[in-house]
């Protein structure tokens, strides 16, 4: 005789925070993106991708902004 309970696959573990400490970078936009990673803690693993993609997009935008030319100053050439 086989025990059906013994043949059943084990239940996945419940989501648990990893407890990773996020050190501030000093750049508000980057820090906000990194804080968003905490939103993945209560999610099952298959929900992490959406959070990671959002954080990656935000970090990419922050890096792109660093390469943008400075905005021109106000026109102040009075004759």
Protein Blocks (a to p, Z undefined) as FASTA:
>chain_A
ZZfklmpccdddddddehiacddehiaklmmmmmmmmmmmmpcfklmmmmmmmmmmmmmm
mmmmmmpccddddddbdZZ
